[in-house]
Amino acid sequence: MVNTPPKPHLPVWVAIVALVLCGALVAVQSRINGELGRQLGDGFTAALISFGSGLVILVIALAFAPAGRRGLGRVRTALRDGELRWWYVCGGAAGAFLVLSQGLTAAVLGVALFTVAIVAGQTVSGLVFDRIGLGPGGKRLLTASRVVGAVLALIAVTWAVSAQLSGSVPLWMLVLPLIAGLGLGWQQAVNGRVRVSSGSALTATFLNFLVGTAVLLVLMAVHSAIVGWPTSLPTAPWLYLGGAIGCIFIGGSALLVRVTGVLVLGLATVAGQLLAALLLDVVAPADAHPVAWSTVAGTLLALVAVAVASIRWKRPVASTEG
């Protein structure tokens, strides 16, 4: 039998608005990390700086938040008793891959194109993880609105990136954020589980950044040992805000995924990302890739997909499990 998610105290529409705002911040983060990677000439170092600065912020926050420290004890107990699987605390590895892909590709693709490439993976993973019940809200039926919304989102992505498929952008630069999107859905689901077990969004966010920073530290060390270390750091302060933005996004997602489910959470954050990404690319377009009309049209269709996926229709597409 399909588990019925607990009735949330926060209205769904309020959670969706909050997640749209969080998604807008992620588009800003993509521009920041992409530009930091470009100026450093090293996307690996840029990703570590972003995640590492976020970890420093969270360590300071934990020092002043007893509830967050108590949450760490609850997670340790849940892991020991088998109530929480060890890989649930590894969501930061997917976050590390997302930030790495920002540093390696966002400056070339442009924020809008980078963001819509994320949508495909995030939409598919959100639909799958909601169906199997990986998120803290339990299993959610494949209602017609959710399926139609997911399909519209995939069509929107294909439309938005169509202008670049035959151009000079390497295929791997589109594939990388696609894979990152798949991992993002998984990250949001398991971080939500950790948040429920710990009773603290701060705890879940800290563990996410701790794991992600460790992964990126190893990757940067290997990469720099092969190609060399960066010789200088950019001086513009805004290039180092990516970690703070990531703290807000990860914490907000861990807190709200129980209300919306993984799919709607993903689509709501995508809506915010696309709107902010288009604004950024119009106001300050990437040198290598100005905004195409198909990207604008795909973005609008993705917004329609969010609205459709949020509608509650009574008849499910798939039958419940016995």
GIZIZI-V696086 format. One record per run of one state. SS is the DSSP state (A for helix, B for strand, O for the rest). FROM is the first residue (numbers start at 1). TO is the last residue. If there is no record, write none. Layout:
# GIZIZI-V696086
SS/FROM/TO + SS/FROM/TO
This chain:
# GIZIZI-V696086
O/1/11 + A/12/40 + O/41/42 + A/43/63 + O/64/65 + A/66/80 + O/81/85 + A/86/109 + O/110/110 + A/111/132 + O/133/142 + B/143/143 + A/144/164 + O/165/170 + A/171/198 + O/199/200 + A/201/227 + O/228/236 + A/237/240 + O/241/241 + A/242/260 + O/261/261 + A/262/283 + O/284/285 + B/286/286 + O/287/288 + B/289/289 + O/290/292 + A/293/310 + O/311/315 + B/316/316 + O/317/322
